[in-house]
Amino acid sequence: MENNLSIIKEIRATKMNDKNNLKEKIVKILSERVEGLSILEISSLAGSHRHTVTKYIHELIGAGLIYQRDLGTVKLHYLKDKLTENQMRFFKKFEKNQ
């Protein structure tokens, strides 16, 4: 019984590491691409399924690390640290006019 518990704990720890590694990978990808990327582009570069990337993108948006810009049917994602104040104002102004 105790052996099973240690295996379960090990599996959970591995999943947490994978989750954190993917989040770090997404942040790294966005830091290298200041032009903004779609979920499909990020998932392709990260080597993960788009549903998985979408989940972590939303967590990173909630944490305030990523900015999401809607362009019609496409949503572009930017690392907030890489955006200048002027770009953020332009994006928000542009979104209000749509």
Order of alpha helices (4+ residues) and beta strands (2+ residues): alpha-alpha-alpha-beta-beta-alpha
